Amino acid sequence: MNITVIKEIEEAQKKKELPQFRVGDTVRVSNRIKEGEKSRIQIFEGTVIKKQGGSTSRATFTVRKLSNGVGVEKTWPIHSPNVEKVEVVRSGKVRRAKLFFLRDRVGKRSKLKEI
């Protein structure tokens, strides 16, 4: 009984239109941040290094960028109401499902070829 209730709630919260992006793409994620009563949108731009969860309602994606020489990674659920939109800036050519090797690279070596 509890499983069916959980599935109904998850289905109700799913987004109708999913953003179309792949691992290796450089994306611009617009994230809604609530601070007290106010809310604002913060943009995080980086490379998608991981997509996980397939087509389920619990699917997530991880974006990595370098900020002042320090690697920053953020993970969001695809169906999160806090993710306003995901824009693809450029598409990268990759041959892996997970790009964890980018964590060891800095500068030009961390760039991916464009499709």
C-alpha positions, 0 to 999 in steps of 0.5 A: 500500500505504501509503495503505491502512495509513494509512486502516485506522489512521485508521478504527480511531481514529475515535470512534463517537459524534460530538458534534453542534454547528455553527458559531456554537454556544457549546460547552464542550470537555472536554480531557484534559491529561497532566502527567507521570503524572497527567492532568486535564480542562480545560474551554474554553468559547467560540464555534465559529468554524470546522469544517474537514475534513467527515466525514473522520477528520482533521476539526477545529474551532476555538473562540474565547473572550475571556480578560481582553480577549484573544482565545484560539483553540484547534483540536482534531481531532474524533476526538482521544482528548484531547477527552472531550466537547463540550457545546453551551451555546447555539446561535447564528444565523449565515449564514456557514461561517467566523466570522472577522469575530468576531476584529475585534469586542469586547464586545457586538458579538461576541455572536451571536443565539440560535436 
